[in-house]
Amino acid sequence: MAHEITRGEYTISTESARLDLGVVHRFVSEESYWGRGRAIEVVRRSIENSLPFGVYRGEEQVGFARVVTDYATFAWLADVFIVKEHRGRGLSKWLMEVILAHPELQGFRRWVLATKDAHELYRRFGFRELHRPERWMERFDPEMAESPDYWEPR
């Protein structure tokens, strides 16, 4: 079931049919550091397999985030953005509040995310550096990396 909440002239909705795939693809593939060059079909598949949150001013989509989850123990927050023209209005903070309060995203043992430049935003919501990084591993395929800025080798 889709959830929707309105504050002033803005609305956040989980209705995937309302998403403007062009807006999401354009931002992720052209403006983000993490998904530069990502194909539209990859963006579409990522949304289909996540719980999406669109931010709207009227009918215009001005922000987005998605949560990849098993709905039981784990959630990964990904592809979070507010378009430049709508930044500075508290929308990213409100988006985080709405995501973390969503009734289907409660009681998880762990939430994770990756960020290069928004640590302070996420710290406000309880995120911190990995508790036990020695337990975490990743499998990285440089052939599949969309943006070398995001997956910088150590």
C-alpha positions in Angstrom: 0.0 0.0 0.0 1.4 3.4 -0.9 1.9 6.0 1.8 1.8 9.7 1.3 2.5 12.7 3.5 2.2 16.4 2.8 4.0 19.4 4.4 3.2 22.8 2.9 3.5 22.6 -0.9 5.5 19.4 -0.8 4.5 15.7 -0.7 6.4 12.5 -0.2 4.9 9.4 -1.7 5.8 5.7 -2.0 3.5 5.4 -5.0 5.9 4.0 -7.7 3.5 4.8 -10.5 3.9 8.5 -9.6 7.7 8.5 -10.0 9.1 10.4 -13.0 11.7 7.9 -14.2 13.3 10.6 -16.3 14.0 12.9 -13.3 15.4 10.0 -11.3 17.5 8.7 -14.2 18.8 12.2 -15.1 19.9 13.0 -11.6 21.5 9.6 -10.8 23.2 9.2 -14.2 24.3 12.8 -14.8 24.5 14.7 -11.5 25.3 12.2 -8.8 28.8 11.0 -8.0 27.6 7.5 -7.3 25.7 6.5 -10.4 27.2 8.5 -13.2 26.4 6.8 -16.5 23.8 4.4 -15.0 21.5 3.1 -17.7 17.8 3.9 -17.5 17.0 0.2 -17.5 19.2 -0.3 -14.4 17.5 2.7 -12.7 14.1 1.2 -13.5 15.0 -2.3 -12.1 16.5 -0.7 -9.0 13.2 1.1 -8.3 11.1 -2.0 -9.0 13.1 -3.9 -6.4 13.1 -1.3 -3.7 10.6 0.8 -1.7 10.8 4.2 -3.5 10.1 7.6 -1.9 9.4 10.4 -4.3 9.4 14.0 -3.2 7.0 16.3 -5.2 6.0 19.9 -5.4 2.6 19.6 -7.0 3.1 17.1 -9.8 6.8 18.0 -10.3 9.2 15.4 -8.8 12.0 17.2 -6.9 13.6 14.4 -4.9 14.0 10.7 -4.4 15.3 7.9 -2.2 14.9 4.2 -2.2 15.2 1.5 0.5 16.4 -2.0 -0.4 15.1 -4.3 2.3 13.9 -7.7 3.4 11.3 -6.0 5.5 12.4 -8.0 8.5 16.0 -7.3 9.6 17.9 -5.1 7.2 17.6 -1.9 5.1 20.0 -0.1 2.7 19.2 3.5 1.9 20.2 4.4 -1.6 20.0 7.0 -4.4 19.0 9.9 -2.1 18.7 13.3 -3.7 16.9 16.6 -3.8 17.2 18.6 -7.1 19.4 21.7 -6.7 16.5 24.2 -7.1 14.7 22.8 -4.1 17.6 22.4 -1.7 17.9 24.5 1.5 14.2 24.0 2.4 14.7 21.1 4.8 13.5 18.5 2.3 16.3 16.1 2.8 15.8 16.1 6.6 12.0 15.7 6.2 12.6 12.9 3.7 14.8 11.0 6.2 12.2 11.5 8.9 9.5 10.1 6.6 11.6 7.1 5.6 12.6 6.2 9.1 9.0 6.5 10.4 7.5 4.4 7.6 5.5 1.6 9.2 7.0 -1.2 7.0 10.5 -0.1 7.9 10.4 -0.6 11.7 12.3 -3.0 14.0 15.3 -3.6 11.8 18.6 -4.8 13.3 20.6 -2.7 10.8 20.3 0.1 8.3 23.2 1.0 6.1 24.1 3.6 3.5 27.1 4.9 1.7 27.9 8.6 1.3 30.8 10.7 0.2 29.6 14.1 1.5 26.4 13.9 3.6 27.7 12.4 6.8 26.4 15.1 9.0 22.8 14.8 7.6 22.8 11.1 8.3 24.4 11.4 11.7 21.3 13.4 12.8 19.3 10.3 12.2 21.5 7.9 14.1 23.8 6.7 11.3 27.5 6.4 12.1 30.6 4.7 10.8 30.4 0.9 10.6 30.3 -0.5 14.2 32.6 -3.4 13.3 34.1 -2.7 9.9 36.3 -5.8 10.3 33.1 -7.9 9.8 32.0 -6.2 6.6 33.2 -7.2 3.2 32.3 -6.2 -0.3 32.7 -7.7 -3.7 33.6 -5.0 -6.2 33.5 -5.4 -10.0 35.3 -2.4 -11.6 33.8 -3.5 -15.0 30.3 -2.8 -13.5 31.1 0.4 -11.7 29.2 3.4 -13.1 31.2 6.1 -11.4 34.9 5.7 -10.5 34.4 8.7 -8.1 32.2 6.5 -5.9 34.2 3.3 -5.9 37.6 4.7 -5.4 40.1 1.9 -4.8 42.0 1.9 -1.5 
